Amino acid sequence: MGNKQTIFTAQQLDAYQDCTYFTRKEILRLFYRYRDLAPQLVPLDYTNQPDVKLPYELIGSMPELKDNPFRQRIAEVFSEDGEGNMTLDDFLDMFSVLSEMAPRDLKAYYAFKIYDFNNDDFICKSDLEKTLNKLTRNELTEDEVRMVCEKVIDEADLDNDGRLSLEDFQHMIVRAPDFLSTFHIRI
Amino acid sequence: MVFVTCKDTVTGRACCVVLCTTEEQNLVKELVGLSTRDRIRAIRGLSMSFKEKKHIRLQSHAFRCFADCSENVSLVSVSLIIKQYNTNNQVLIQWSCFKLFSQSFRRCGYSIKSARQTLKLWQSIMKEIGGRFGTSVLSYFVFLKWLLMFNIFSFLVNFGFITIPLLVYDPSPNIPPNVSFTGLEMLTGAGYFTYTIMYYGGYSNETLVGLVKYDMKLAYFFTIAYEFKCCLSCFPCLCLSLYSMASSFKKNYVLADPTSNSAWQLLSSWDFSITNERAVRQRKNNLRVQIQESLSDKAQRQLLTLSEKLKHLGVYLGFWLLSTSLVVGCGVSIYYLCQYEQPAETLLVPFVVSLMNLVVPLLYSLFNKFEHYSSHRRQIYALVVRNILLKMSILAVLCYYWMNVVAKKFSCWESVVGQALYRLVIVDFLFLMLGSFFGEFLSNVIGTRLIPRLGVPEFDVARNVLELIYAQSLAWIGIYFSPLLPAIQILKLFILFYLKKVSLTQNCQPPRRTARAAQMQTIFIALLFFPFFVGSLSIVAYTAWRLTPSEQCGPFRGLNSTFSVVGVWMDDLHEIPGSQWVIWIYENIIKSEIFYFLMTLIIMAIIYIFWQVTQGRKELIGLLRQQIVNVSVLYMCL
């Protein structure tokens, strides 16, 4: 214990602890996980805030993410540049929101952004179709996909504009009680 | 843009704050008004990028400390000042006006939190299981871990308060000369063990005089009572650890609509924590099958005719009658077997009990296949209720036999009951191991080689949780009669964890239905925990209240009932001057019936109020939903 680490300054660690749901130990452990992805790119000394971004290919190859059908969208949502290339801050933020301590509203906000493939702040029919195809390995027929998407929009769309806004989505999440335990990645 | 520079007169360093937009200003203003803990919680919950969160945090902290230590900070200027940039074009913000006390206090809190994490047992194994099999299977292992923790606590309390004083006072047990230790005692619990501290009979009823006067009777009584009370109050912790967030459970359980089974629930129930490629593929397949099923259900749903309904009803009634008669049969046969078994040191009764607990649930699963239930959930509930009935009636018959027959027949009857429980626990453990072998390994072999149609078996969470609860209720009943029984239970649970983990990973596949895990688990665990716990508690309470302790052995010898030890203590307290308040509490609160009556009334009134509030809120939610639709329709028309 104690301040033996030299990777971060005390202020940086405080900032990380205040802005994420992780403890000091978890933050250091996550830093080492981040570094293990590309040891030659990530320095061991973050005290002067180096500008290091790991490309999406490395992030997507992590064991926690590599089999997740939404890994690309997750990386895009949490990365600063929107392309999936993540800095350490983005990395910590991502796992903090996906940890078990994040509240439902925060998770719902990010889940909405993940399912919104075209980034227009609405989940429209094409977004739903893409989601469904990712979840079922493209093995449903066109008709079935169409029917399911229509049914979902029917049930969830409260303001009747043919697409789901953030409020509709959050309202839906309330009716799915296992959302909090399923929208969760353990690291 | 607004810049504020202030100079800390104590250290002489400059403090510069940059505010960029009005929204940020409003947000920071809001945050500054909160307490530190609330502010941190609010910052963590902000849905913005990490960089922005850090920015907001710095500003709100700076403003807060500016407000707090304004007596030694002088405002130098509020005007346009050239920002200082560092080499990366980031604004250099320094602040020294640091509320050192709160910062170090928070750091201390964080370090305590991370220290607690290192003590978590089996963290990596649980993570692996959760990743491969999902949260519903993980809940079994979380429950097992909780039971293990409780048993460790229970053993330490018993050992510390009851056994150690006795060992310190009188280290050698008084064993009659012709009894020696043979290895068989480990299995039967009789023989050499009968006279040791393993059982009730080995404890004395004296007041040990050493450094302090230690009354063994009171110690025994209050230790047992304390353990039961702790178990009851620790149950909410179990719920918390199973769901990880009590607040979400509260919100979701009240508002969830149990009848809708829509496609949306299927979509939003994708388990992000699954990390195994095979598991992911299987989940995708299952989801596809479920979606196809629900679509075809919708197309073909038709009302059943009256004759079909009657037929189904007849089948249900028939099978329920059959299950109940099985249960009655088991109970009666165990009772007669107990009576027949002479001398009472054989393993016949535990063997038969465990065999019934193994075979009859399999029969119930078989019945389940012939009955048609309208929903999967009802099917599971029916199965669970039948199993509970079976296990509770077996325990009831055994307890009846012990309370009514054994208590009158033997001279040191508590030790006899303790031994019977010990044997039950050991044989139950052996059968659990066998059950794992047959239940999972053989099913796997049959499902993959012999009858491929069946496929790889799933881990039956319901059956396993029930077995665990049954094993634990044996331990709960046994705490009174055999204080060191939790030690056996600890060993059993520890080995069981690894056994189940290996069996799970080698033989089972992830569950096919992406069930509404959280909701089912609540009802499940509550359903299972309370009957058994309350039953065990009432058995022990009945023993303490009504039955006469044996004359020759144990801490309560010579008294009319165990509970009268409190009465004797109260009489003794009359002589000690400063303890009038204890006597007053005992006479007027614990002994008077009016107190309990009032408490019951108050609790019922509170429950009724909460229930009405919940109902009212549900109605309000329905009305508000309707209003949203109305307003949006109106908006579309305009």
Chai-1 contact restraints between the chains, C-beta under 6 A:
chainA,res_idxA,chainB,res_idxB,connection_type,confidence,min_distance_angstrom,max_distance_angstrom,comment,restraint_id
A,A15,B,K54,contact,1.0,0.0,6.0,A-B,restraint_1
A,Q17,B,Y110,contact,1.0,0.0,6.0,A-B,restraint_2
A,D18,B,I40,contact,1.0,0.0,6.0,A-B,restraint_3
A,D18,B,R57,contact,1.0,0.0,6.0,A-B,restraint_4
A,C19,B,I43,contact,1.0,0.0,6.0,A-B,restraint_5
A,C19,B,K53,contact,1.0,0.0,6.0,A-B,restraint_6
A,T23,B,Y110,contact,1.0,0.0,6.0,A-B,restraint_7
A,T23,B,K113,contact,1.0,0.0,6.0,A-B,restraint_8
A,T23,B,S114,contact,1.0,0.0,6.0,A-B,restraint_9
A,R24,B,Y110,contact,1.0,0.0,6.0,A-B,restraint_10
A,R24,B,S114,contact,1.0,0.0,6.0,A-B,restraint_11
A,K25,B,S114,contact,1.0,0.0,6.0,A-B,restraint_12
A,P63,B,T275,contact,1.0,0.0,6.0,A-B,restraint_13
A,E64,B,T275,contact,1.0,0.0,6.0,A-B,restraint_14
A,D67,B,E277,contact,1.0,0.0,6.0,A-B,restraint_15
A,D67,B,V280,contact,1.0,0.0,6.0,A-B,restraint_16
A,D89,B,F50,contact,1.0,0.0,6.0,A-B,restraint_17
A,D93,B,F50,contact,1.0,0.0,6.0,A-B,restraint_18
A,E100,B,S244,contact,1.0,0.0,6.0,A-B,restraint_19
A,P103,B,G45,contact,1.0,0.0,6.0,A-B,restraint_20
A,R104,B,S248,contact,1.0,0.0,6.0,A-B,restraint_21
A,L106,B,G45,contact,1.0,0.0,6.0,A-B,restraint_22
A,L106,B,S47,contact,1.0,0.0,6.0,A-B,restraint_23
A,Y109,B,S47,contact,1.0,0.0,6.0,A-B,restraint_24
A,L135,B,W270,contact,1.0,0.0,6.0,A-B,restraint_25
A,L135,B,L287,contact,1.0,0.0,6.0,A-B,restraint_26
A,T136,B,K284,contact,1.0,0.0,6.0,A-B,restraint_27
A,T136,B,L287,contact,1.0,0.0,6.0,A-B,restraint_28
A,T136,B,R288,contact,1.0,0.0,6.0,A-B,restraint_29
A,R137,B,K284,contact,1.0,0.0,6.0,A-B,restraint_30
A,E139,B,R288,contact,1.0,0.0,6.0,A-B,restraint_31
A,V148,B,A263,contact,1.0,0.0,6.0,A-B,restraint_32
A,V148,B,I291,contact,1.0,0.0,6.0,A-B,restraint_33
A,K151,B,A263,contact,1.0,0.0,6.0,A-B,restraint_34
A,V152,B,A263,contact,1.0,0.0,6.0,A-B,restraint_35
A,V152,B,W264,contact,1.0,0.0,6.0,A-B,restraint_36
A,E155,B,S262,contact,1.0,0.0,6.0,A-B,restraint_37
A,E155,B,W264,contact,1.0,0.0,6.0,A-B,restraint_38
A,A156,B,W264,contact,1.0,0.0,6.0,A-B,restraint_39
A,L158,B,I628,contact,1.0,0.0,6.0,A-B,restraint_40
A,D159,B,S632,contact,1.0,0.0,6.0,A-B,restraint_41
A,N160,B,S632,contact,1.0,0.0,6.0,A-B,restraint_42
A,M172,B,W264,contact,1.0,0.0,6.0,A-B,restraint_43
A,V174,B,L255,contact,1.0,0.0,6.0,A-B,restraint_44
A,R175,B,A256,contact,1.0,0.0,6.0,A-B,restraint_45
A,R175,B,D257,contact,1.0,0.0,6.0,A-B,restraint_46
A,A176,B,Q265,contact,1.0,0.0,6.0,A-B,restraint_47
A,A176,B,S268,contact,1.0,0.0,6.0,A-B,restraint_48
A,P177,B,N252,contact,1.0,0.0,6.0,A-B,restraint_49
A,P177,B,A256,contact,1.0,0.0,6.0,A-B,restraint_50
A,P177,B,A518,contact,1.0,0.0,6.0,A-B,restraint_51
A,P177,B,Q519,contact,1.0,0.0,6.0,A-B,restraint_52
A,D178,B,S269,contact,1.0,0.0,6.0,A-B,restraint_53
A,D178,B,R516,contact,1.0,0.0,6.0,A-B,restraint_54
A,D178,B,A517,contact,1.0,0.0,6.0,A-B,restraint_55
A,D178,B,A518,contact,1.0,0.0,6.0,A-B,restraint_56
A,F179,B,S268,contact,1.0,0.0,6.0,A-B,restraint_57
A,L180,B,M245,contact,1.0,0.0,6.0,A-B,restraint_58
A,L180,B,S248,contact,1.0,0.0,6.0,A-B,restraint_59
A,S181,B,T135,contact,1.0,0.0,6.0,A-B,restraint_60
A,S181,B,A518,contact,1.0,0.0,6.0,A-B,restraint_61
A,T182,B,S269,contact,1.0,0.0,6.0,A-B,restraint_62
A,T182,B,D271,contact,1.0,0.0,6.0,A-B,restraint_63
A,F183,B,F272,contact,1.0,0.0,6.0,A-B,restraint_64
A,H184,B,F272,contact,1.0,0.0,6.0,A-B,restraint_65
A,H184,B,S273,contact,1.0,0.0,6.0,A-B,restraint_66
A,I185,B,F272,contact,1.0,0.0,6.0,A-B,restraint_67
A,I185,B,S273,contact,1.0,0.0,6.0,A-B,restraint_68
A,R186,B,K127,contact,1.0,0.0,6.0,A-B,restraint_69
A,R186,B,S273,contact,1.0,0.0,6.0,A-B,restraint_70
